[in-house]
Structures are given as C-alpha cells and as structure tokens.
C-alpha cells in the first residue's frame, strides 16, 4: 500500500470509529477539581471581598525618565548562580 492510500484508510477508520461511538463519547467529562472525595463535593466560593488593589505606575525611573524595558534574553550563567 502506498503512503497516501494508507493515510486515507486510517482517516476513514478513525472517522467511522468516532461517529459510531455516538454523542456521549464525544462530550467531554467534567474536569475534577482535585483534592479528596469530600472536598470535591463542596462548591467553590468566589463571592468574597477582593483584598487586593491595583497600584498603577508604582515603579518608575524618575531620574532617567524612561519606561521599564523587557526581560527577554535573561539566562543563568555557566556557574549556575549568576543571571
């Protein structure tokens, strides 16, 4: 069999298998939250007060009057300790 024929046969087999399993197999199962069986039964609480606040422009180069630059290209030195 040539490569193209084999790929088409495999694609057809996969499509037939996918369709024959029905809609229940195509639906994703709900993701578990982790923890224990007891903690998974407790719904998450996301209605509490947010203790955090945004402080805009907290870091400035006031003496140089320039914006912060990017941090791309950062790497650890050969000694394993220096940046």
ABEGO torsion letter per residue (X at the ends): XBAAAAAAAAAAAAAAAAAAAEAAAABBBBBBAEEBAAAAABBBBAABBBABBBBBGABBBAAAGBBBBBABGBBBBAAGABX
